[in-house]
Amino acid sequence: MSHKRIPKRKAVMAVGGVVALGAAAILLPNANASQDGASDGVTAAPRTLKAGDASDLATRLAGTLGDAWAGAWYDGEDKQLVVNVVRGENTMALKVRSAGAEVRWVDNSMAELEAGAGTLKSEATIPGTSWAVDPRTNKILVTADSTVTGDQWDQLESTVEDLGSGMATLKKSAGTFRTFASGGDAIFAGGARCSLGFNVTAGDGSPAFLTAGHCAAAGDEWSDQQGGRPIATVDQALFPGAGDFALVTYDDPATEAPSEVNVGGQTVPIVQAAEATVGQQVFRMGSTTGLADGQVLGLNATVNYPEGTVTGLIQTDVCAEPGDSGGSLFTQDGLAIGLTSGGSGDCTVGGETFFQPVTTALEAVGATLGDGGAGAGDQAGGQEQGAGQEAGDGQGGAEDQAGAGDQAGGQDAGAGQDGVGGQDMRDGTGTGSGRHSGQDSGLSRTH
């Protein structure tokens, strides 16, 4: 069958690589200490927040601050939202502190940073490059992989320099930006392997799941076993372009599609879809490498894969390998965050990975998580009415939400792989190494 294209998103799906794991920009150490600080005369202490609630608060403040807004990030150690405010905007800083966030003075507004990203798009869209705004440095992080050399490197370097001092940082990656197809639970088509992301309910009420859009290039019919009979069919797919996601519907309308992530030997209930926050600790499940964790580094990232440019992605330092494409990115408290798109490196030496936001994918395909619970746009619940007007209201809780979903019904993720160690799934800074063991949660990962 031919893929139904998504109205409003008409990018053509590439037929090249099957799995996309392109490269991400490398997070710089927290710099610009001179930019730290709080608004004069504002003494309210920042509130202690969960990462999901911090994301909600950041969204509301972005709408309130207007031109004074310069991004935000989550301080996992202190569990506080840090909001960048353009210098001199004391009134807006007061709103930030009153809403329960910390203020950090910066020089570059979000509008200026986004304009810089626009210049990179028009002047330096070169395969093997990526860029995203990093609120912790108040700069654009630009990365080039090992294939960007000679005239292409000169062009990229010149474009970054032309943006002006203090606007962007250019880094070189030793790896190669590539798409990965191979992959929570494994799914197979046309000799390719990917990972199932989250179970959802399609707009017509039928059970379905989300995975990476580039995986759909391998074929329309997908199985839960290598060489097995098909159990699901691609309904909609997008890659490259304004996203990397696919909706795949189960052939049997009676298929059970649980709202959970299978992490090997146990499951993590998914309670809702949520936006990512820079600084947030996240966990990725894939059928090749199992469970890995790390930190969100940037939002609305642009990646120039060999197959084409993809925009609107989440940038992380989580590792991944071929076959993990399409797998689920989630939090310890059951928030569905993203679908594995692409990256560089591996889970031995570490790497960078980009993810498709789940909320955007749900909205585009008209699906809801699980059996119709929290759908696209339903962020951490319980927000008080009027938030976003004065942004002074308290943050909503992330607990009382309806279902979400993950993993192709009933398969044992990473079958044949050994479960090892637990992970301490707590909000805070990730190690960036991706694969490590902890003792507190008992969650197993495979490798």
Summary of the structure (lengths in Angstrom):
residues: 447
radius of gyration: 20.6
end to end distance: 35.0
largest distance: 67.0
contacts: 1873
relative contact order: 0.19
helix: 16%
strand: 34%
